[in-house]
Amino acid sequence: MLTGREEAKIEAALYHFTVAGNGVTAAMPLLFDEETGYLDKLLSMPIRRSSIILSRFVFQVGMNSAQVLVVPLVAVSAGLLALGSW
């Protein structure tokens, strides 16, 4: 069984890898759009350029928030973390 300090370290690592992984994967669709030329098509449309970036940012923040909520629940159900540790 893990001690309280070990559970805290595991929990912090779960959050860190979830957020860091999402940060990396958040940029990938934008890079693929640029490579395939789809971003140029979007930029030629009569929409604000900031809305493209803002919409991607809002979507990724929502996905990241959902995953940060789901990861501890899965860890608790798998028995990796105790409910009282967070």
For each residue, the residues with C-beta under 8 A, 3 or more apart:
1:
2: 6 7 10 80
3: 6 7
4: 7 8 85
5: 8 9
6: 2 3 9 10
7: 2 3 4 10 11 80 81 82 85
8: 4 5 11 12 85
9: 5 6 12 13
10: 2 6 7 13 14 75 80 81
11: 7 8 14 15 72 75 81 85 86
12: 8 9 15 16
13: 9 10 16 17
14: 10 11 17 18 71 72 75
15: 11 12 18 19 68 71
16: 12 13 19 20
17: 13 14 20 21
18: 14 15 21 22 64 67 68 71
19: 15 16 22 23 64 68
20: 16 17 23 24
21: 17 18 24 25
22: 18 19 25 26 60 63 64 67
23: 19 20 26 27
24: 20 21 27 28
25: 21 22 28
26: 22 23 29 30 56 57 60 64
27: 23 24 30 31
28: 24 25 31 32
29: 26 32 33 56
30: 26 27 33 34 39 56
31: 27 28 34 35
32: 28 29 35 36
33: 29 30 36 38 39 42
34: 30 31 38 39 40
35: 31 32
36: 32 33
37: 40 41
38: 33 34 41 42
39: 30 33 34 42 43
40: 34 37 43 44
41: 37 38 44 45
42: 33 38 39 45 47 52
43: 39 40 49 52
44: 40 41
45: 41 42
46:
47: 42 51 52
48: 51 52
49: 43 52 53
50: 53 54
51: 47 48 54 55
52: 42 43 47 48 49 55 56
53: 49 50 56 57
54: 50 51 57 58
55: 51 52 58 59
56: 26 29 30 52 53 59 60
57: 26 53 54 60 61
58: 54 55 61 62
59: 55 56 62 63
60: 22 26 56 57 63 64
61: 57 58 64 65
62: 58 59 65 66
63: 22 59 60 66 67
64: 18 19 22 26 60 61 67 68
65: 61 62 68 69
66: 62 63 69 70
67: 18 22 63 64 70 71
68: 15 18 19 64 65 71 72
69: 65 66 72 73
70: 66 67 73 74
71: 14 15 18 67 68 74 75
72: 11 14 68 69 75 76 81 86
73: 69 70 76 77
74: 70 71 77 78
75: 10 11 14 71 72 78 80 81
76: 72 73 79 80 81 82 83
77: 73 74
78: 74 75
79: 76
80: 2 7 10 75 76
81: 7 10 11 72 75 76 85 86
82: 7 76 85
83: 76 86
84:
85: 4 7 8 11 81 82
86: 11 72 81 83
